[in-house]
Amino acid sequence: MLPAEYDTPDAQAVFDAARALHLDPPRAYHDFTHVEACLRGWARFRDAWTRPAEAFWAFVFHDAVYVPGAHDNEARSAEAALRLLSSRSGLRLDLDVVTALIEKTALHADPRMPALADAWSSDERLFVDLDAGILGASMTDYRRYAAGIRAEYASVPDALYKIGRAGFLRAMLARPRIFLTVGLASLEARARENLTAELVEVEAVSTDG
C-alpha cells in the first residue's frame, strides 16, 4: 500500500502502527478502508499536491483516533501522527503541515465554510474535499456510508441520533458549495442529491416517531 518512494522500514513501521490504531475502537466507517479510499484519491491527484508526502501521511492518520461524538478526534489524531512520525528519523516531513491537514477535517460542517477555506492552502482544500468524497458517491455507496455512521453511534437512541444527523445534513446542504476544489466539483450535484435524500428519510422517521 505504500508508494514506492515511501517504502522504507521506517515508513512501513509507522504505516502499520497507524493501521493498528484504526482497530480500536472498532469502526463501521472511519476505519482503514476509509483511509485507503482517501489514499486512492491522493494518488489520483498526485501532481496537484504541493506537499505530497505530508498529505499522504495526514491521510494515514486523520482518523487514527475516532470516538463517536467526541469533539477532539482530529486533535488527538494529529497528536498520534506527530508522536509516531517524529519517532522515525528516516521520515523527513514538515509535521506542522501534517497536523494542520488533519485538524482541518474537523471543520466539514462548520457554518463558516467554505469562506473559511479561502485562507487555506490548496493542499488543505483538496485534503478536506477528498475526505468528504463519499458524499458524492453513488447512492448505493452513500447509503453504505450512512449506515456505517449509524452503526458507529449504535449506543445513541434513534431519536437523538436523528436530531444530530439532521443537523449535520442541513449544515452541509446550507453551504454555497460542498466541495472546495475544481477537481471534486463534479461531485457537487450527486452529493446534494445524496444528502437531501437522507435528510428526507431522517425527518420522516423523526416525524413518525
C-alpha positions in Angstrom: 0.0 0.0 0.0 3.0 2.3 0.5 4.0 4.2 -2.7 7.4 3.1 -3.9 9.1 6.3 -2.8 7.9 5.9 0.8 8.5 2.1 1.0 11.2 2.1 3.7 11.4 0.2 7.0 10.7 3.4 9.0 7.7 4.2 6.8 6.3 0.7 7.0 6.6 0.6 10.7 4.7 3.9 11.0 2.1 2.8 8.5 1.5 -0.5 10.4 1.2 1.4 13.7 -1.4 3.7 12.1 -3.4 0.8 10.8 -3.4 -0.8 14.2 -4.8 2.4 15.8 -7.9 2.1 13.5 -8.8 -1.1 15.1 -9.7 0.4 18.5 -12.5 1.1 18.9 -13.9 -1.0 16.1 -15.4 1.3 13.4 -18.0 0.8 10.7 -16.9 3.7 8.5 -14.0 5.6 10.0 -11.7 2.5 9.6 -8.7 1.8 7.5 -10.9 1.1 4.5 -11.8 4.8 4.5 -8.1 5.7 4.8 -7.4 3.5 1.7 -10.1 5.3 -0.2 -8.6 8.6 0.7 -5.2 7.4 -0.4 -6.6 6.4 -3.8 -7.8 10.0 -4.1 -4.4 11.2 -3.0 -2.8 9.1 -5.8 -5.4 10.3 -8.4 -4.3 13.9 -7.7 -0.7 13.1 -7.2 0.5 16.0 -9.3 -1.7 18.6 -7.6 -0.1 18.4 -4.2 2.4 21.0 -3.1 3.5 18.7 -0.2 2.5 15.2 -1.4 4.4 13.3 1.4 2.8 15.4 4.1 -0.7 14.9 2.5 -0.1 11.1 2.3 0.8 10.7 6.0 -2.0 13.1 7.0 -4.5 10.8 5.3 -2.9 7.8 7.0 -3.5 9.3 10.4 -6.5 11.6 10.0 -8.9 9.2 11.7 -6.4 7.4 13.9 -8.4 8.4 16.9 -12.1 8.2 16.4 -14.6 8.1 19.3 -18.2 8.7 18.1 -19.4 12.0 19.5 -16.1 13.2 20.8 -15.0 16.7 19.8 -11.3 16.2 19.9 -10.8 13.3 17.5 -9.0 15.3 14.9 -6.7 17.0 17.5 -5.9 13.6 19.1 -5.3 12.1 15.6 -2.9 14.9 14.9 -1.1 14.2 18.1 -0.8 10.5 17.2 0.6 11.4 13.9 3.1 13.8 15.5 4.2 11.2 18.0 4.7 8.3 15.6 6.1 10.2 12.7 8.6 12.1 14.8 9.8 8.8 16.3 11.2 7.7 13.0 14.2 9.9 12.0 14.1 8.4 8.5 10.9 10.2 7.6 11.7 13.7 6.6 8.4 15.6 6.9 7.1 19.0 7.9 5.0 17.8 10.8 3.3 21.1 11.2 1.8 20.6 7.7 0.7 17.1 8.5 -1.1 18.1 11.7 -2.7 21.2 10.1 -4.1 19.0 7.3 -5.6 16.6 9.9 -7.1 19.3 12.0 -8.9 20.9 9.0 -11.1 17.8 8.8 -12.9 19.0 12.0 -14.5 21.8 10.0 -16.6 19.9 7.4 -19.9 21.1 8.8 -18.7 24.5 10.2 -21.2 27.2 9.2 -18.3 29.4 8.1 -17.4 27.0 5.3 -16.4 27.5 2.5 -15.5 31.1 3.2 -13.1 29.9 5.9 -11.3 27.8 3.4 -10.4 30.9 1.3 -7.4 31.4 3.6 -6.3 27.7 3.3 -3.6 26.3 1.2 -4.5 24.4 -2.0 -3.4 21.2 -0.2 -5.7 21.8 2.7 -8.7 22.4 0.4 -8.0 19.3 -1.6 -7.4 17.2 1.5 -10.8 18.1 3.0 -12.5 17.5 -0.3 -11.1 14.0 -0.7 -12.0 13.2 2.9 -15.6 14.1 2.1 -15.7 12.4 -1.3 -18.1 9.8 -0.1 -20.8 12.4 -0.1 -20.7 12.5 -3.8 -20.5 8.7 -4.3 -23.2 6.5 -5.9 -26.4 6.2 -3.9 -25.5 2.7 -3.0 -22.1 3.6 -1.6 -23.6 6.7 0.1 -26.2 4.5 1.8 -23.5 2.2 3.0 -21.6 5.1 4.4 -24.7 6.5 6.2 -25.4 3.0 7.6 -21.8 2.8 8.8 -22.1 6.2 10.6 -25.3 5.0 12.3 -23.6 1.8 13.4 -20.8 3.8 15.0 -23.4 5.7 17.0 -25.2 2.5 18.0 -25.3 3.5 21.6 -27.2 6.7 20.8 -31.0 6.3 20.9 -32.6 6.6 17.5 -34.5 9.8 18.2 -31.4 11.6 19.4 -29.3 10.3 16.6 -31.7 11.6 14.0 -31.7 15.0 15.5 -27.9 15.2 15.4 -27.6 13.7 11.9 -30.2 16.0 10.5 -28.2 18.9 11.9 -25.1 17.7 10.0 -27.1 17.2 6.8 -28.7 20.6 6.9 -25.3 22.2 7.6 -23.8 20.6 4.6 -26.7 21.5 2.3 -26.7 25.1 3.5 -23.2 25.6 2.2 -23.0 27.5 -1.1 -20.7 24.7 -2.3 -19.8 21.4 -0.6 -16.5 20.8 -2.5 -13.8 23.4 -2.4 -11.7 22.4 -5.4 -12.2 22.2 -9.2 -11.1 18.6 -9.1 -14.0 17.5 -6.9 -16.6 19.9 -8.2 -18.1 17.3 -10.4 -19.4 15.5 -7.3 -21.4 18.5 -6.1 -24.8 17.6 -7.6 -24.6 14.0 -6.6 -23.6 15.0 -3.0 -26.6 17.3 -2.7 -28.9 14.5 -4.0 -27.5 12.1 -1.5 -27.7 14.4 1.4 -31.2 15.6 0.6 -32.4 12.0 0.2 -31.0 11.1 3.6 -32.4 14.2 5.2 -35.9 13.4 3.9 -35.6 9.9 5.4 -34.3 11.3 8.7 -37.0 13.9 9.0 -39.7 11.4 8.0 -38.6 9.0 10.8 -38.4 11.8 13.3 -41.9 12.9 12.4 -43.3 9.4 12.6 -41.6 8.9 15.9 
